[in-house]
Amino acid sequence: MERAFVYGAGLAGCEAAWQLVCRGIPVTLVEMKPAKRTPAHHADGFAELVCSNSLKAERLSNACGLLKEEMRRFDSIIMRAADASRVPAGGALAVDRDTFSGIVTRALREHPLVTVEAREQTEMPDAPAIIATGPLTSDAMAAAIQERFHTLSFYDAAAPIVTLESVDMDRVFRASRYDRGGDDYINCPMTEEEYYAFYNELIAARTAPVHGFEENAVFEGCMPVETLAKRGALALAYGPMKPVGLVDPATGKRPFANVQLRQDDSAGTLYNLVGFQTRLAFPEQKRVFGMIPGLEHAEFARYGVMHRNTFLNAPGILSRTFEVLDMPGVYFAGQMTGVEGYVESAASGLVAGVSLARRLRGLPVREFPTVTALGALGRHVCGPNRDYQPMSITFGIIDEYPKKIRSKAERYEAVARRSLETLESMKEEFQ
């Protein structure tokens, strides 16, 4: 059987490699770590989570919850690792980063059909190949892609992480919004006076320089908290600091504003500031975020950082299976295609891996139907779209349900049922 090459061992590359070997295709997985790494990467393992540790909502009435369930139907290695490494996060699926990465790394390194090469890829490969070098693709590889295709870019940011032992537990309380998941989050409630004092310091704080940075290049889904704050005095109170669904037991009332901390490791010793991705200078993060009740003496295990993300202007370049239209047998996968989010990136790897495996086995390649989240992502990528921007999965890009259902939750659940039933009936066509 002809060998496939997968470039990049992030979530998309690992999922693509897994789908290939599960179908009997030998894979060479090329990853430049540990010899070389990007500023956002710190560990040597595969599938490293560089921003949040959350894979978003679990319930089927949420589009990302549906996408995760679709992936489970195809024995996704990313979902297998996520389910095995989950940490408390209310209605979301959050994971212990190290455990998650370890499961994926071992599964691939120990698979008899996988050969790992630790080197940097610096030029466009020949078929059969899947390029999943990620939004932080090395300069040399990015230049090779740029020479072949027109690319776009935006800026992404990661939230800080603090140690639990440094949080003043007398000033905070444990709860999830609307009691979904019990006491999975640590909540830092703010009075109106505390909120405005924090807000004023935040918008005046010094930011770290980012080469070539432009405010309008920031992706809406991962906007630095200080950039969001400058949109209006209450932008945070209606955004990442919204107190809706929470009651402070100390007052019996809803706080004016609230910062949530989400568990980041299985031991429960590290917590990240939810929605607080930032490019503030490190000393400013300690000073300004230290104004949050309970974080006055917080110890930062990791400060927030910001980096450039690069993605293809995919319409007209990629097909619905993420194959390069004029380079048969060469695929892209991950955030570079214009899907946004951990799960979406892994899902594109799943589609590319399944499609390439069938091509190499001489079987007809079938597009995932657009009544499914997997198929809808592929349709988004191939356009047409005059202003192509990164997209997270939403029900808005999945085919409408033909029957009128007034309740949004019931309508989305019906869409989810239709999707899963469709995939189940067609499963053999994707093996």
N, C-alpha and C positions, 0 to 999 in steps of 0.2 A: 504493500500500500504506500502511495506517495506521502512523503512527510510534509506537514504544514508548519509554517513558522509563525509564531505569535510574538510581536514586539511590544514589551511592556507587561509587567506583572502587577498592575493595579487591579482594581475590581473588575474592569471590563476585560482585560487580558487574561486574568485568571479564569473568569467565567467562560470565555471563548475557548481557552485551552481545555478546560474540563469537558465542555460539550463535545469537542473534537475527540478526545481520548475515550469518552464514554461511547462513542460510535466507532471505535476501533482505528482511529487515525493517529499515527505517531506524531508527536509535536515537539518541536524545539522552541522552548520559551526563552526569549532573549530579554534580560533585565540588566540595566547598567549598575544597579546597586549590588554590592556595597562599594565597588570601585569608584563610582561617581554618584552623586545624589543632588537633588535640587534643594534650595533653601528651606522648602516646606517639609521635606522628608527627614526623619530622624532615626528610624529603625531600619533594620536590614531585611525584615520579613516581607512577604508578598501581601498585597491587598491592604496596604497601610492607610488608615483613615487620618487625613491630615487636618480636617476641619472638625465638625461636630462628630459625636459618637452615635448620633441618632439616625436611624433609617426611616424615620417618619412614621405616620399612623399605621395601625394594624387592621382596623375594622374595614370590612368590604365596602362600606358606604363611603370610603375615602379612596380616591383613585390610586394612590400609592399603595394602599392596603391590597387593592385588587391586583396591582402589578406584582407585588410580592407573592401573592397566592398563585398567580399564573406561573411564576418562575419555579415555585415549589413543585408544580406539576411536571416540570422537566428536570427534576433532581438538581436544581441549581446549587453549586458548591457555595456560592455567596450566601444563599438563604440557609443552607444547612449549617454553615458556620455561625451566622447571625442567631439562629434559633438556639444553638448550643452555647452561645456566649452572652445571652441577653442579661441585662441588668434592669432593675426597676425603673420604669419611665412612664407610668400612667398608661394612657392609651397608645403610646408609641412603642416602637421596637428600637431600643438602644442597646449597645453592646459594650463589653469590655474590649478595648482596642487590641490589647496584646493577645488575649485569648482568641479573638476573632482572626487576627492575622496568622497566629500560630496554626489554627485548624486548616486554613486555606493553604499555607505554606507546606505543611506536612502532607496534605492530600496530594498536592502536585509533585513535590520533590520525591515522594515515595511511590508514585505511580510508574509502573514499568514502561509505559509508552511516552513518558515525558523526559526530555533531556533539557537541562537548564544551562544556559550560557550566560556568564556574567560579563557583559560587554555593552558598550554604547553603540547603537545603530545610528549611522550618520548619513544614510542615503535611502532613497525610496527602494523597497525590495521588489523582487520579482514574485510572481504568483507561484505557488499558493501561499498567501500571507494575510495576516490580520494585524493592522497597525493600531496599537492601543497604548501609545506612549504617553497619553494623558495630556491634560491642559497645561502641565508644566514640562512639556517636551523640551529636551536639551536644545541649546542654541543651534547646534549643528544639524540635528534632525529637523528642527523647526525651519531652518533655512532651506533644507532639501524639499520639505513639503511646500513651503512658500514659493519655491522656484517652479514647482509643478502645478500648484493650485493657488487660488486667491484665498487668503485667510483673514479672519477677523479676530479681535481679541477683546477681553474685558478683564476687570480686576476682581479678585476674590479675597475673602478674609476669613480668619479663624478666631474663635472666641477664646478668652483666657480660661485657665483651669486653676482652681485653688484647692488646698488641702482641707479636708473636713475638720481636722483637729484645730485649725486656725480660725474656724468660723465661730463667732459668739452665739451659741445656741440659745442663750437667754433672750436674744433680740429677734429671733426668727421662729418660724413654725413650719412643721411638715404637713403637706397636703397636696393633692392634685386638683386641678380645676374640675368643678362639679363632682368631686369625689371619684373621678375615673382613675382607678389604680391605687386608691388609698392614699398613703403618705409618701409617695415616691419622690416628690420634689421638696427641696428646702426653699422656703419663701422668705424674702426679705421685704417686709412691708414698709412703705414710706408715707409720711404725712404730706400734705400739700406743701408745707414749708420745706421739708426735707427734699421733696422732689425738685422744687424750683432752685434750691441751692445747688443740688447735684447737676441739674440741667445747665445752669449758668457756667459752672466750672467745666462741664464737658464740652460745650461749644467753644470755649475759649482755650481749651487745652492744646498743647503742642503736638502735632502729628509727625510721624516719621516720614522722611522723604521717600518716595517711590519713583524710580526712574521712569519718565514718560507718563506719569500718572495724570489722568484727566477725570474730574468729578463725574462727567457724564458717561464715562466708560464703565462705571460700577454696575454690576448686574443687580437688578432689583431684589432678587431672591437671597442675596448674601451681602447686603449693603452694610458698610461700617456703621456702628451705632452713632458715632459722632456726625456722620453725613446725614443720617435720618433725622437726628435731633435738629439740624439746621433748617429742616423743612417747616418747622413750627414748634412752638413751645409745648404743645400737647402731643406731638407726633409720637414720642416714646410711650406716653400714657395710653395711647390707643394702639401701640405697636407691641414691642417686646416686653414693655412694662405694664401691660394692661392687667388690671386687678379682677377682671370679670371671672366669676365662678369661684372666688376665694373669699373666705371670712377669716379675719385675724382673731384668733381665740382670746387675745389679750384685750381686745376692745369689743368683740362681738359684732364688728362691722366690717364692711369691705374697705380695704386700704385705698388711699388716693391713687397710689401706684405701687407696683410690686416687681421685684426682680426674682426670677426663679433660678435655682441651681439644680442641675440634673446630674445624677450619678454617672461617673465616667469610667469606673473600673469595677470588676466583680467584687473586690474586697470592700468597696464602699468608702475608700479613703480619699478619692479625688472627685471633685465636682466642677462642671463647667458652667459658665454664666450663659444661660439660654438667650440667644439672640444678640449677644454682645460681641460679635465679630468686630474687630477694630484695627485701625492703623495708628493709634496713639503711640507716642514714644513710651518705652517701657517705664521710666520713672513717673510719667503722667498717668499710666494705667494704675500703678500702685497708689498714687495720690488720689485720683478722681474716683476710681472704683472703691477705694477705701472709705468713701463717703456713704456707700450703701450700707444701711443698717445690718450689723452682723459681720461685715467685712472690714471693720476698722483696723484689724490686725491680721488680715488675711495673708497667708503665705502662697505665693503664686508658683505653682508647679510648672506652668507654661504661660507666657504672656501671649496676647493676641498678635497675630502677624497678618501681613497682606502680601499678595503675590499676583503676578499676571497670569491669566488663563487665556489660552489660545484655542480657537475653534474654527472649523472649516465653514466657508459659505456653501453649505452642503447642497442646497437645491441646484440641480443641474450637474452635480458631481457624483452624488451617491444615489443608489436605488433604495427601495423600501427594505431590502435585506442588508443595507449598509455596504454594498459592493460598489467599487468605483466603476462608473458607467463605461468608461473607455479603457479600463484595465481589468478584464475578466479574471476572477480568481484573487483579486486584491481587495481587501475590505478595510474599513476603519471601524473602530468601536470606542465607546466611552465619551467623555465630555467633549473631546475634540470634534465629535460629529454634531454637536449642538443640542444634545440632551443634557439636562441639568439635574444633578443629584446622584448620590451613591447608587440607589436602586436602579434609576434610569440608566446609569452608565453600565452597570452590570447587565441589565436587560439587553442593551444593545450588543454586548459581548455574547450573550446567549443566542440572539438572533443570528449574528455573524457566524458564530461557531457552528450552529445547526446547519446554516445554509452552505458554508464551505465544506462541511463534512459530507453533505449529500452530493455536492458537486464532485468531490473527490471519489465518491463511491459510485459515480455514474448514475445517480438517481435524480429525478426531476426536483428542482428547487421550488418550493411553494412559499409564497408570501403569507405571513400571518394575517388573518382577516382583521379588518379595521373595526370589527365589533369588539375586539380585544385591546387591552392596553398595550401589549407587545406590538400589535399591528399598527395601532394609532401612532406610536412613537416613530415607527418607520415611515409612515405617511407624512408626519411633521417634518422629518429630515429631508425627504425628497421634494418637498414644496408643492407648488410654487409659492414663494414668499419674497416680496421685494425688500423687506426689512427683516432679514433673518436674524433671530436672536435666540439664545439658549432657552430651552423650554423644559419645565418639569411636567410630569404626567398630570393631566387633569381630565375630568369627565368631558370637558368641553371639546376635546379632540377625538373622543371615541364616538362612533356612530350613535345617533340618537336612538332612544328606545321608541319603537313604533306606536306603542300604546300610551295614551295620556295618563300620567300619574301625578297628582298634584303635590303630594309630599315629596320633597327633594330626597330625603333619606330613603324612602321606599323606592323612588325612581332609580336612584343610584344602586340600590341593592338588586333591583331587577336587571339593570345593565350588567352588574357583576355576575349574577346567576347565568345570564345569557352568554357572557364571555367564557365562563368556566365550562359550561355545557358544550359550547362550540369547540373549545380546545380538546375536551375529552373525546368528542366524536371524531376529531381530525388527528388525533395524536400520532397515529401510524404514519401520517404524511410528513411528520417532522422528525422521525427517528433515523 
